[in-house]
Amino acid sequence: MADIREFQEFREMANEIIARDGNVDTKRFFALDHSVYKNGTTIDTKTKEMLGLVASMVLRCDDCINYHIIRCKEEGTKKEEFYEIFNIALIVGGSIVIPHFRRAVVFLEKLENIK
């Protein structure tokens, strides 16, 4: 549970430094990243976060996986849905995704135990 708080605190602290010191291009990218996950005309935020989680698993970015697990959970994603998401990532990414799948389920378990 501490590692979840540490992850969130580190991410927030690092984002504050980037927002303070980053150049205009960096700030535009971060703004676009934030904006793209908002409800759209045809795709809602929950679905976009699920897509982000699949992409993060296939790209093998543990920080991104953790972030999207948190966001999916905040958007109401259920455990059964997470396993469907994980299976899509596994099919798209192949067996190289398995270590990230393992870490994702452990992170999800920890997250579910603190709420």
Protein Blocks (a to p, Z undefined) as FASTA:
>chain_A
ZZmmmmmmmmmmmmmmmmmmmcfklmmmmmmmmmmmpccfkbcfklmmmmmmmmmmmnop
aklmmmmmmmmmmnopafklmmmmmmmmmmmnommlmmmmmmmmmmmmmmmmmZZ
